[in-house]
Amino acid sequence: MPTNRIKDLEDHIMQEDKRLDRIEAKIDKLAETVIAIARAEEKLIQLENDRHIMNDRLNKHSDRLDDVETKVDEFSVTVKVINRIFWLVISAVVATAVAEYFNLINTL
């Protein structure tokens, strides 16, 4: 009977070893998963930081565009005034030339 008992003990130890091996394999997989999750979290944090940086840059560009738009509006008013003055001067020159032409024809 002692041989059977020893054999039973050896079988039990073998089963426990296999069980421990499976548990160790699962723990290794869990450790790898935790590491992968930590890496993914770091990437997400970096992506979030990059998003904030890009958002800040876009806001700065938007502010600059608003400034340019304001300046363009101011310059468009100036250009309209200059355009009107130009056409007034051209009209006056043409009117003077026509008047001089008719004065010249009338004196002949």
Secondary structure, DSSP 4 states (H G I P E B T S, - for coil): -HHHHHHHHHHHHHHHHHHHHHHHHHHHHHHHHHHHHHHHHHHHHHHHHHHHHHHHHHHHHHHHHHHHHHHHHHHHHHHHHHHHHHHHHHHHHHHHHHHHHHHHHHH-
